[in-house]
Amino acid sequence: MGLRDSPARVTNASRLDPAALRLIAITDSLRDGVEGLTGRTIAAVAGGATMVQLRLVDETARTLVAVARALRAAVPGVPLLVN
């Protein structure tokens, strides 16, 4: 059984509502800190974003986790993709 056939993968995929993919907000940087990024994310969701992608290529894993937790708290219920 490969990763694609794993029951957990099928279950997780089936929980994602396709409507969540209508408008994805992709984060850009921490130029104004975590608070600024959180504020921009809240504004994006208020403006119609249905999913958020956290993309901070120059940050450490520890920073990504901290920012992801802040975004999750700020916009609960909105799917968050971290890469």
MDTraj code that builds the backbone (N, CA, C; nanometers):
import mdtraj as md
import numpy as np

residues = "MET GLY LEU ARG ASP SER PRO ALA ARG VAL THR ASN ALA SER ARG LEU ASP PRO ALA ALA LEU ARG LEU ILE ALA ILE THR ASP SER LEU ARG ASP GLY VAL GLU GLY LEU THR GLY ARG THR ILE ALA ALA VAL ALA GLY GLY ALA THR MET VAL GLN LEU ARG LEU VAL ASP GLU THR ALA ARG THR LEU VAL ALA VAL ALA ARG ALA LEU ARG ALA ALA VAL PRO GLY VAL PRO LEU LEU VAL ASN".split()
xyz = np.array([
    [0.0852, -0.1176, 0.0000],
    [0.0000, 0.0000, 0.0000],
    [0.0895, 0.1235, 0.0000],
    [0.0738, 0.2088, -0.0981],
    [0.1517, 0.3319, -0.1082],
    [0.0826, 0.4468, -0.0376],
    [0.1488, 0.5609, -0.0377],
    [0.0941, 0.6795, 0.0283],
    [-0.0398, 0.7197, -0.0319],
    [-0.0509, 0.7092, -0.1616],
    [-0.1765, 0.7488, -0.2271],
    [-0.2929, 0.6589, -0.1889],
    [-0.2634, 0.5346, -0.1513],
    [-0.3685, 0.4408, -0.1155],
    [-0.3989, 0.4399, 0.0331],
    [-0.3253, 0.5148, 0.1100],
    [-0.3420, 0.5104, 0.2543],
    [-0.4796, 0.5631, 0.2941],
    [-0.5470, 0.4944, 0.3869],
    [-0.6794, 0.5391, 0.4317],
    [-0.6774, 0.6797, 0.4898],
    [-0.5700, 0.7177, 0.5593],
    [-0.5627, 0.8524, 0.6175],
    [-0.5630, 0.9582, 0.5087],
    [-0.4920, 0.9316, 0.4000],
    [-0.4877, 1.0283, 0.2909],
    [-0.6254, 1.0453, 0.2281],
    [-0.6963, 0.9378, 0.2059],
    [-0.8295, 0.9454, 0.1467],
    [-0.9231, 1.0206, 0.2400],
    [-0.9178, 0.9911, 0.3683],
    [-1.0038, 1.0581, 0.4653],
    [-0.9750, 1.2076, 0.4695],
    [-0.8472, 1.2456, 0.4750],
    [-0.8122, 1.3872, 0.4798],
    [-0.8549, 1.4583, 0.3530],
    [-0.8361, 1.3952, 0.2376],
    [-0.8737, 1.4583, 0.1115],
    [-1.0240, 1.4778, 0.1029],
    [-1.0999, 1.3847, 0.1558],
    [-1.2451, 1.3950, 0.1453],
    [-1.3023, 1.5023, 0.2374],
    [-1.2245, 1.5480, 0.3360],
    [-1.2729, 1.6521, 0.4271],
    [-1.2559, 1.7917, 0.3699],
    [-1.1796, 1.8078, 0.2656],
    [-1.1584, 1.9403, 0.2073],
    [-1.2725, 1.9733, 0.1125],
    [-1.3418, 2.0780, 0.1431],
    [-1.4531, 2.1233, 0.0606],
    [-1.3969, 2.1928, -0.0632],
    [-1.4331, 2.1493, -0.1839],
    [-1.3814, 2.2138, -0.3052],
    [-1.4100, 2.3641, -0.3113],
    [-1.5134, 2.4085, -0.2423],
    [-1.5438, 2.5518, -0.2397],
    [-1.4321, 2.6301, -0.1711],
    [-1.3510, 2.5609, -0.0896],
    [-1.2404, 2.6272, -0.0203],
    [-1.1309, 2.6687, -0.1170],
    [-1.1374, 2.6248, -0.2383],
    [-1.0333, 2.6554, -0.3361],
    [-1.0727, 2.7674, -0.4319],
    [-1.1769, 2.8395, -0.4024],
    [-1.2205, 2.9470, -0.4924],
    [-1.1206, 3.0609, -0.5011],
    [-1.0682, 3.1046, -0.3868],
    [-0.9719, 3.2144, -0.3861],
    [-0.8697, 3.1886, -0.2756],
    [-0.7452, 3.1652, -0.3155],
    [-0.6391, 3.1337, -0.2200],
    [-0.5507, 3.2566, -0.2018],
    [-0.5365, 3.3004, -0.0771],
    [-0.4457, 3.4113, -0.0446],
    [-0.3092, 3.3507, -0.0127],
    [-0.2057, 3.3965, -0.0814],
    [-0.0701, 3.3469, -0.0589],
    [0.0085, 3.4565, 0.0131],
    [0.0605, 3.4215, 0.1313],
    [0.1357, 3.5196, 0.2091],
    [0.2677, 3.5508, 0.1403],
    [0.3215, 3.6686, 0.1683],
    [0.4426, 3.7108, 0.0981],
    [0.5651, 3.7247, 0.1878],
    [0.5542, 3.7891, 0.3018],
    [0.6723, 3.8087, 0.3858],
    [0.6310, 3.8541, 0.5252],
    [0.7295, 3.8606, 0.6114],
    [0.7092, 3.9132, 0.7461],
    [0.7614, 4.0563, 0.7555],
    [0.7477, 4.1326, 0.6483],
    [0.8041, 4.2687, 0.6430],
    [0.7537, 4.3578, 0.7558],
    [0.6329, 4.3298, 0.8038],
    [0.5802, 4.4070, 0.9161],
    [0.5478, 4.3175, 1.0352],
    [0.6218, 4.2076, 1.0460],
    [0.6093, 4.1168, 1.1593],
    [0.4909, 4.0229, 1.1499],
    [0.4816, 3.9380, 1.2496],
    [0.3732, 3.8402, 1.2543],
    [0.2385, 3.9113, 1.2641],
    [0.2330, 4.0180, 1.3418],
    [0.1076, 4.0912, 1.3576],
    [0.0610, 4.1506, 1.2242],
    [0.1542, 4.2034, 1.1472],
    [0.1191, 4.2587, 1.0168],
    [0.0700, 4.1528, 0.9207],
    [0.1380, 4.0396, 0.9180],
    [0.0968, 3.9301, 0.8302],
    [-0.0399, 3.8769, 0.8718],
    [-0.0605, 3.8676, 1.0020],
    [-0.1904, 3.8231, 1.0521],
    [-0.3001, 3.9212, 1.0115],
    [-0.2724, 4.0485, 1.0229],
    [-0.3704, 4.1492, 0.9814],
    [-0.4025, 4.1428, 0.8340],
    [-0.2990, 4.1232, 0.7514],
    [-0.3222, 4.1110, 0.6063],
    [-0.4023, 3.9853, 0.5740],
    [-0.3779, 3.8794, 0.6502],
    [-0.4513, 3.7544, 0.6290],
    [-0.5978, 3.7709, 0.6666],
    [-0.6230, 3.8349, 0.7782],
    [-0.7613, 3.8620, 0.8192],
    [-0.8318, 3.9451, 0.7125],
    [-0.7633, 4.0458, 0.6598],
    [-0.8217, 4.1309, 0.5551],
    [-0.8498, 4.0505, 0.4280],
    [-0.7591, 3.9604, 0.3935],
    [-0.7782, 3.8782, 0.2730],
    [-0.9006, 3.7880, 0.2880],
    [-0.9160, 3.7287, 0.4059],
    [-1.0321, 3.6417, 0.4304],
    [-1.1600, 3.7255, 0.4308],
    [-1.1557, 3.8430, 0.4915],
    [-1.2725, 3.9316, 0.4909],
    [-1.3075, 3.9741, 0.3485],
    [-1.2066, 3.9813, 0.2627],
    [-1.2279, 4.0193, 0.1234],
    [-1.2672, 3.9040, 0.0328],
    [-1.2769, 3.7840, 0.0880],
    [-1.3261, 3.6718, 0.0081],
    [-1.2322, 3.5534, -0.0068],
    [-1.1116, 3.5607, 0.0462],
    [-1.0213, 3.4456, 0.0361],
    [-1.0818, 3.3286, 0.1134],
    [-1.0788, 3.2113, 0.0524],
    [-1.1385, 3.0927, 0.1141],
    [-1.0328, 2.9934, 0.1615],
    [-0.9059, 3.0248, 0.1381],
    [-0.7940, 2.9411, 0.1821],
    [-0.6712, 3.0302, 0.1912],
    [-0.5783, 2.9957, 0.2812],
    [-0.4561, 3.0735, 0.2977],
    [-0.3366, 2.9811, 0.2793],
    [-0.2408, 3.0258, 0.2003],
    [-0.1149, 2.9531, 0.1835],
    [-0.0049, 3.0331, 0.2520],
    [0.0586, 2.9720, 0.3510],
    [0.1701, 3.0350, 0.4218],
    [0.2975, 2.9975, 0.3485],
    [0.3573, 3.0947, 0.2826],
    [0.4770, 3.0707, 0.2026],
    [0.5835, 3.1719, 0.2429],
    [0.6719, 3.1282, 0.3289],
    [0.7805, 3.2136, 0.3775],
    [0.9106, 3.1376, 0.3547],
    [0.9622, 3.1437, 0.2340],
    [1.0761, 3.0607, 0.1942],
    [1.2051, 3.0937, 0.2677],
    [1.2189, 3.2145, 0.3188],
    [1.3434, 3.2536, 0.3853],
    [1.3395, 3.2377, 0.5373],
    [1.2324, 3.1803, 0.5893],
    [1.2177, 3.1679, 0.7340],
    [1.2492, 3.0258, 0.7805],
    [1.2819, 3.0143, 0.9075],
    [1.3114, 2.8834, 0.9662],
    [1.1827, 2.8056, 0.9915],
    [1.1976, 2.6770, 1.0138],
    [1.0822, 2.5925, 1.0452],
    [1.0138, 2.6412, 1.1732],
    [1.0930, 2.6817, 1.2696],
    [1.0384, 2.7316, 1.3963],
    [0.9510, 2.8559, 1.3726],
    [0.9973, 2.9449, 1.2868],
    [0.9194, 3.0647, 1.2549],
    [0.7918, 3.0277, 1.1809],
    [0.8020, 2.9345, 1.0861],
    [0.6825, 2.8896, 1.0132],
    [0.5764, 2.8367, 1.1094],
    [0.6179, 2.7569, 1.2056],
    [0.5232, 2.7011, 1.3028],
    [0.4590, 2.8130, 1.3837],
    [0.5374, 2.9077, 1.4294],
    [0.4838, 3.0183, 1.5091],
    [0.3841, 3.1009, 1.4286],
    [0.4190, 3.1296, 1.3041],
    [0.3296, 3.2091, 1.2196],
    [0.2038, 3.1293, 1.1868],
    [0.2191, 3.0011, 1.1577],
    [0.1027, 2.9170, 1.1272],
    [0.0063, 2.9133, 1.2451],
    [0.0598, 2.9034, 1.3655],
    [-0.0265, 2.9042, 1.4844],
    [-0.0999, 3.0375, 1.4983],
    [-0.0311, 3.1469, 1.4702],
    [-0.0946, 3.2793, 1.4781],
    [-0.2059, 3.2921, 1.3740],
    [-0.1801, 3.2435, 1.2527],
    [-0.2817, 3.2516, 1.1477],
    [-0.4002, 3.1615, 1.1794],
    [-0.3731, 3.0429, 1.2307],
    [-0.4803, 2.9502, 1.2667],
    [-0.5708, 3.0135, 1.3719],
    [-0.5116, 3.0823, 1.4679],
    [-0.5908, 3.1482, 1.5719],
    [-0.6687, 3.2673, 1.5155],
    [-0.6113, 3.3358, 1.4185],
    [-0.6741, 3.4566, 1.3626],
    [-0.7889, 3.4246, 1.2680],
    [-0.7756, 3.3162, 1.1921],
    [-0.8797, 3.2804, 1.0949],
    [-0.9138, 3.1312, 1.1080],
    [-0.9709, 3.0934, 1.2236],
    [-1.0060, 2.9523, 1.2417],
    [-1.1132, 2.9117, 1.1418],
    [-1.1049, 2.7906, 1.0960],
    [-1.2039, 2.7424, 1.0006],
    [-1.1654, 2.7651, 0.8560],
    [-1.0646, 2.8479, 0.8319],
    [-1.0156, 2.8704, 0.6958],
    [-0.8985, 2.7754, 0.6738],
    [-0.9045, 2.6923, 0.5687],
    [-0.7930, 2.6005, 0.5434],
    [-0.6615, 2.6759, 0.5301],
    [-0.5561, 2.6187, 0.5908],
    [-0.4227, 2.6795, 0.5903],
    [-0.3246, 2.5785, 0.5341],
    [-0.2579, 2.6162, 0.4271],
    [-0.1554, 2.5336, 0.3643],
    [-0.0202, 2.5939, 0.3974],
    [0.0704, 2.5128, 0.4524],
    [0.2036, 2.5608, 0.4879],
    [0.3054, 2.4943, 0.3968],
    [0.3867, 2.5760, 0.3291],
    [0.4947, 2.5176, 0.2484],
    [0.6142, 2.6080, 0.2511],
])
top = md.Topology()
chain = top.add_chain()
for i, resn in enumerate(residues, 1):
    res = top.add_residue(resn, chain, resSeq=i)
    for name in ("N", "CA", "C"):
        top.add_atom(name, md.element.get_by_symbol(name[0]), res)
traj = md.Trajectory(xyz[None], top)
